[in-house]
Amino acid sequence: MTHSNEAPQSETSAATTERKPRGGRRGRRAGQAGTADTGINRVAETVTSATHGVSKMNTQSRGLDVLDGATVGKFVLFGISRNEQVKDGPVMRGLVEVKSETQAMPIKVQVAAWLKIGRSSGTEYLSLKVGNNNPEDPESYKVGPFYGRLFRQVDGNRTRYFGFIEASEKTGEDENGQGTYVTHWQLRVTARLAVSNDQKTKYISGSVAPSQMNETDEETSSLPF
């Protein structure tokens, strides 16, 4: 199955830069926006210290131990000032913060976001790259990298964001030369616009949670149609 690059109106779309066949089930609906991060100043300092959009942070867990199809955590993105942006670089940076049963402090996975425009729809969206570099080898990752998209929906005075982060694997190319992928798991992202306590910093704050495509239903999956 291939995927459209268009931004849906009320559901997350498992679209990526190239079309990808689903490795799971469809039917992912974005939930309500998450709450603002109360530790905004601490998080902002961590994000600002990131290099090349993905921080070389130490985590004692492997990628699939930190993020997988069952992950629940916080999601936050801050804008990068124009004078700090580089050509073809990200326009926002942030974190996925996941509580760990084995570590006292939450694990922070860096997020970098590039502004993109849908080829056929003209709709703007953020292309996400999620992962932590290996300090000894910046070209390799201790967590990820995983990829996703974040869309914006404006309804009157209300703005919300919805999208996904997923682990996928390229399996080949179709007849048009576009990549074909299988998706191993997917997380949905739901967020809203937030403002810091001092009213000086606007940011996107929300949550990540398992997507419905990760749910299994033996009775349903065994039906012939």
N, C-alpha and C positions, 0 to 999 in steps of 0.2 A: 504494500500500500504506500502511496506517495503522499506528500503533504503540501498544502498550499503555503505560500509565503505571506498571505494576507493576515491582518490582525482581526481576530473575531470580535464580535460586539459584546458577548457575555461569557465566553468560555476561553480557557487557555488553549493555544494552538501549538501542537508539537512540531512547529515549523523550525527549520534551521536554514542556514545559508543555502544549502542544497537540499533537494527533496529527499525524504527518508521514509522507508517503509516502517510501519509500527512493529515493535516487538511485543506490544502489550495491547490493552483494551482502550477504546476511545471513551469519551464522555467525561472530561475533566471540567468541572465548573469551579470558577474562582469563588472563594469564600469571602467573608467580610474582612475588611482591612485590619491589620494588626495594630497593636498599641505602640506608642512612641517609646523609644529607648530612653529610660530615665538616666542612664549614664552617658548622655550624649557627649559631654566634654571629653570623657575618657576614651570613648570610641572614636571621636573625631581626631584625637591626638594619634591613635593607633593607625587610622586610615591615612593621615597626612604623612606619616613616616614610611608609608609603602613606597617601593621603588618599582618603576615600570608597570604600575597598575596592580602588581601582585607582590605582597610582602614576603620577605624571606623569614617567615616566622617558624619557630620551633614547635612542633607538635610530636608527641610520642606515639601517635597513632598512625596507622596507614590510611590511605585515602578511603577505602571502603568501610573502615572502622569509624570514620568521622562523618562521611556523607553517604547515604544509601537511600533506598526507596522507602525506608521507615523513619527517616530523620524528621525531627520536629525542632525548630529553632527560630531565632530572631533574624531579621533581614533589615539592613540599613544601607543607604547610598547617599553620599555627599557629592555635590558638584565640585569639579576642579576649576579653579579660576582660569580665565582665558590666558593670562600671562604665564601660567604653569602648564598649559596644554601643549602637546607636541603634535606635529603633523602625523595624521593617521593614528594618533593615540587615543586613549579613553577620555571621555568627557566627565565621567563620574567614577568614584571609587567607594568601596564599602566593605561590609562584612556579613558573613553568615555566622552567627554565634550559636554554638551547640553545647548544651550541658552534657558532661560526661560523668558516668557513674564511677569511673576509675580515677578521675582527676578533680581536685578541689575547684580549680578555676575553669570556666567555660572555654572550649576550644574555639578559636576564631579563624575562619577560613576567608581569605581575601577575595573580593569581587571587583572586577574591572568592567566598565560598561562603555561601549562605543555607540554613538548615535548612527542609526541606519534608516533608510527609507525603502519601503516595499517597492519592488520593481514594477508591479502592475497597479497597486492601489495608491501609491504615493504616501502611504501612512508611515509616520515616524515611529520608531521603536528603539529600544536599547538592546544591543547584542551583548550578552553576558559571558564572561569567562571567570570561572570560579576555581581557585586552587592556591596552594602554598608552595613556593619554590623550595628546593633543597638548598640550604645554605652553602654546602660544599660544591654544588653543581647547579648554577642558576637555570640551566636549560632543562633540568629534570625537576620533578615535583614530588613532594612528600604527601600532598593531598591533591587529587585531581590530575590534570585539569578537567573540569566539566564545563558544559556550555548550556546556554539557554537564551530566553528572550523575555523582555518586559514591555508590556503595552500600557498605554495611558487611555483612560476613558473619562471624559468630562460630561457631567450631567448637571446642567445649571451651574450652581456655585460649588458643586461637589466634584472633586477629582480623585479618582482611585487608580491603582495600578495592579495589573495582574499578569501572570506569565508562568514560566517554568524554568527549572534547572534539570538537566538530564545527563545520564551516562549513555553514550551511544557509540557504536562501532561501525566503521565504514566497511561495507561488504562488496562494493564494486561500483559500476557505473551503468546508467540506463542507456537507452538507444539515442538519447540526446546528449550524452556525455556528462550528465549530471550525476553526482554521487548518490549512491543508495546506502542506507544505513539501517541497522537494527538497534532499537532502544532497549537497554537492559532495565533501567528504572527511571522514574521521573518524580520530581517534587514540584508542587505548585507553589507559586509565590503570590501572595496578596498583600497589598500595602496601601498607604495613603500619604498625602503630603503632611509634613509635620514642621513645627518651628521650635527652636531651642528656647529654654526658659528666659534667656536674655533678649529674645525676639530678633536676634541678629543672623541666625543661621537657619535656612530652610533646607530640609532634607526629606528623603523618602524612607519611611519606616513601616515595617510590617513583619511578616512571618513566612516561614517555609513549612510545609507539611506534606505528608504522602499524597500523591495524586491518585485518583480513582483507577487509573490504568494499572496500578500495582496490586489492586485487590483481585483476589481469585474467587471464583464461584464455580465449584465443580459441577453443580446441577445445570447451571446456565451454559457452561462451556461444553457440556456433553450433548447439548441439543443439536439436531441436524441442521437447523436454520435459525 
